[in-house]
Amino acid sequence: AILACKTPKKTVSSRLEWKKLGRSVSFVYYQQTLQGDFKNRAEMIDFNIRIKNVTRSDAGKYRCEVSAPSEQGQNLEEDTVTLEVLVAPAVPSCEVPSSALSGTVVELRCQDKEGNPAPEYTWFKDGIRLLENPRLGSQSTNSSYTMNTKTGTLQFNTVSKLDTGEYSCEARNSVGYRRCPGKRMQVDDLNISGIIAAVVVVALVISVCGLGVCYAQRKGYFSKETSFQCGRPNFGSMGIERRWMTNYLRLWQLGVEKIY
């Protein structure tokens, strides 16, 4: 990369300084000497700087300042240069669920943090590139997905068994491209009959347990401190309340109490 100083007036007697701008200003070329790590990987070509082995940290704004004597004193001229470092994407990070239920919303994610300029993303299923517009694809492909090439998301609004397969994502910019390893997503139908059977079994177990408790209460298998409400509910204004208790039966009716 070459940082070119394009000030109009440059003479042999001119004094040159290069600075890198940022939160703090640092010298790159000062008193006819390259500064910092630029000593070992940069060289001066006239008023310009040629940088070798450019890194991401070199990106930013640079300013050359040229001062020369004049009739009015020192004449200072400046020129600002922006260095943009282009970097190929690294292997993107891909998030693909291993399983999903048919009819649900599923989102796959792909992201690269190294590429400059920011890469665009493309998804592949079983090695075949998915179109950004799914309606232009074949009938064997679910057309309910939405692909965002800027953010790297692939969302199935209503995932189906057709979407079962191996998915991989490619990040690409003007410098290069990389692809993540494929990950398989299995889509299965919801087992409605199995759920109904499980609910029926649970209901039967609860019913059997309830009947067992009442039967044991009638046979006197519980202590006196334990009581259970069995049989018909209270009869309100008739004042009849039926309770089964161990070793004795208390019957309330018309204000008369009998103990057996």
C-alpha positions in Angstrom: 0.0 0.0 0.0 1.2 3.5 -0.8 0.3 6.6 1.1 0.6 9.4 -1.4 1.1 13.0 -0.3 -0.5 15.3 -2.8 0.4 18.7 -1.6 1.0 21.0 -4.5 4.2 22.7 -3.4 7.1 20.3 -2.5 10.7 21.3 -2.7 14.0 20.0 -1.6 14.0 22.4 1.4 10.5 21.3 2.5 10.1 19.6 5.8 7.9 16.5 5.7 5.9 14.8 8.5 3.5 12.0 8.4 1.0 11.3 11.2 -1.7 8.7 11.8 -5.0 10.2 13.1 -7.3 8.7 15.6 -8.1 9.1 19.3 -4.5 10.2 19.6 -2.1 11.4 16.9 1.0 9.3 16.4 4.0 10.0 14.2 4.7 7.8 11.2 7.5 9.9 9.7 9.3 12.5 11.7 12.7 14.2 11.4 13.4 12.3 8.2 12.9 8.9 10.0 10.1 6.3 9.9 8.7 5.7 13.4 7.5 2.7 15.3 7.0 -0.6 13.5 7.0 1.2 10.2 10.8 1.3 10.4 11.0 -2.4 9.4 8.1 -2.6 6.9 7.9 0.7 5.2 10.0 2.9 3.0 9.9 6.5 1.7 9.5 7.2 -2.0 9.9 10.9 -2.4 7.1 12.3 -0.1 5.1 9.1 -0.2 5.2 6.1 2.1 5.1 2.5 0.8 3.9 0.0 3.5 4.8 -3.6 3.2 2.9 -6.5 4.8 -0.2 -4.4 5.5 -2.3 -5.4 8.5 -5.8 -4.6 9.7 -4.3 -2.2 12.3 -2.8 -0.1 9.5 -6.3 1.0 8.4 -7.3 4.6 9.2 -6.6 8.2 8.3 -3.1 9.6 7.7 -2.0 13.2 7.2 1.1 14.5 5.6 2.3 17.9 6.5 4.7 19.8 4.3 6.2 23.1 5.5 8.6 25.2 3.4 10.1 28.7 3.9 8.4 31.5 2.0 8.5 35.3 2.0 5.8 35.4 4.6 7.5 32.8 6.8 6.8 29.1 7.0 4.2 27.9 4.6 2.3 24.7 5.8 0.3 22.5 3.5 -1.6 19.3 4.5 -3.1 16.3 2.8 -5.2 13.6 4.4 -5.3 10.0 3.1 -7.6 7.2 4.1 -6.1 3.7 4.1 -8.7 0.9 3.8 -7.4 -2.6 4.4 -9.2 -5.3 2.5 -9.4 -8.7 4.2 -10.9 -11.9 3.0 -13.6 -13.5 5.2 -12.6 -16.2 7.7 -14.6 -19.5 8.0 -18.0 -18.2 9.1 -19.8 -19.3 12.2 -22.9 -21.3 11.3 -25.8 -22.2 13.6 -28.0 -25.0 12.3 -30.5 -26.8 14.6 -30.0 -30.6 14.5 -33.8 -31.2 14.6 -37.1 -29.4 14.1 -40.8 -30.1 14.1 -42.7 -29.7 10.9 -44.8 -26.5 10.7 -42.6 -24.5 13.1 -40.5 -21.4 12.5 -36.8 -22.2 12.2 -33.9 -19.8 11.7 -30.3 -20.7 10.6 -27.6 -18.1 11.3 -24.2 -17.4 9.6 -21.7 -14.8 10.6 -18.1 -13.7 9.7 -16.3 -11.0 11.8 -13.0 -10.7 9.8 -14.0 -9.8 6.3 -13.6 -6.2 5.0 -15.6 -5.1 3.2 -18.4 -6.9 4.9 -19.2 -10.1 3.1 -22.5 -11.3 1.7 -23.8 -14.7 2.6 -25.2 -17.6 0.6 -26.7 -20.8 2.0 -26.4 -24.3 0.5 -28.5 -27.4 1.0 -26.9 -30.7 0.3 -24.2 -28.8 -1.7 -26.7 -27.0 -3.9 -26.9 -23.2 -3.7 -30.3 -21.9 -2.4 -31.7 -19.0 -4.4 -32.4 -15.7 -2.6 -35.9 -15.9 -4.1 -37.2 -19.4 -3.3 -40.1 -19.1 -5.7 -37.6 -19.4 -8.6 -36.4 -22.7 -7.4 -37.5 -26.3 -8.1 -40.8 -27.7 -6.7 -38.9 -30.0 -4.5 -37.7 -27.1 -2.4 -39.8 -25.5 0.4 -40.7 -22.0 -0.9 -41.5 -20.6 2.5 -37.9 -19.6 3.5 -36.5 -16.1 3.6 -32.7 -15.5 3.0 -31.0 -12.3 4.1 -27.6 -12.1 2.2 -26.5 -9.1 4.4 -27.1 -10.6 7.9 -26.6 -14.3 6.9 -30.0 -15.5 8.3 -32.0 -18.3 6.6 -35.5 -18.5 8.1 -38.2 -21.1 7.4 -41.6 -19.6 8.1 -43.1 -23.1 8.0 -40.5 -25.8 8.0 -41.4 -29.1 6.3 -39.9 -32.5 5.9 -38.6 -31.4 2.5 -36.2 -29.1 4.4 -34.3 -32.1 5.9 -30.7 -32.0 4.7 -27.2 -30.8 5.3 -26.8 -27.0 5.3 -23.6 -24.9 4.9 -23.0 -21.2 4.5 -20.5 -19.2 2.4 -19.2 -15.7 3.2 -17.9 -13.8 0.2 -16.4 -10.3 -0.5 -14.2 -8.8 -3.2 -11.1 -10.3 -1.7 -12.2 -14.0 -1.2 -14.6 -16.4 0.3 -14.9 -19.2 2.9 -17.5 -21.8 3.7 -18.4 -23.4 7.0 -18.7 -27.2 7.3 -22.1 -28.7 6.5 -24.5 -29.4 9.4 -27.6 -31.7 9.1 -31.1 -30.6 10.1 -33.7 -33.3 10.6 -37.4 -32.3 10.3 -40.0 -34.6 11.7 -43.8 -34.5 11.8 -45.5 -33.9 15.1 -46.8 -37.3 16.5 -50.4 -36.4 17.4 -51.5 -39.9 18.0 -48.7 -40.5 20.5 -49.6 -37.3 22.4 -53.3 -38.4 22.6 -52.3 -41.8 23.8 -50.1 -40.3 26.5 -52.9 -38.0 27.7 -55.4 -40.9 27.9 -52.9 -43.0 29.9 -52.3 -40.2 32.4 -56.1 -39.6 32.8 -56.6 -43.3 33.5 -53.8 -43.4 36.0 -55.3 -40.4 37.9 -58.8 -42.0 37.8 -57.5 -45.3 39.2 -55.6 -43.6 41.9 -58.7 -41.6 42.9 -60.9 -44.7 43.1 -58.2 -46.5 45.1 -58.1 -43.8 47.7 -61.9 -43.8 48.2 -61.9 -47.6 48.4 -59.1 -47.7 51.0 -60.9 -45.0 53.0 -64.1 -47.1 53.0 -62.2 -50.1 54.3 -60.6 -48.1 57.1 -57.0 -48.2 55.9 -56.3 -44.6 56.9 -55.7 -43.1 60.3 -58.2 -41.1 62.2 -56.3 -37.9 61.5 -56.8 -38.4 57.8 -60.2 -37.8 56.1 -61.3 -37.8 52.5 -64.4 -36.4 50.9 -66.1 -39.3 49.0 -69.5 -39.9 47.4 -71.9 -37.2 46.6 -71.3 -33.5 47.4 -73.0 -31.5 50.2 -76.7 -31.0 49.9 -76.8 -27.3 51.0 -80.0 -26.3 52.8 -80.9 -29.9 53.7 -78.0 -29.9 56.1 -76.8 -33.4 55.1 -73.1 -33.9 55.0 -71.6 -37.3 54.4 -68.1 -38.0 55.5 -66.2 -41.3 55.8 -63.8 -41.5 58.7 -61.8 -44.4 60.3 -63.7 -46.5 62.9 -66.7 -44.2 63.1 -69.3 -42.6 60.9 -70.7 -39.2 61.8 -74.0 -38.3 60.3 -75.4 -34.8 60.6 -79.0 -34.5 59.7 -81.7 -32.1 61.1 -79.4 -31.2 64.0 -79.3 -34.8 65.4 -75.9 -36.5 65.8 -75.5 -40.3 65.8 -72.2 -42.0 66.3 -71.6 -45.6 65.3 
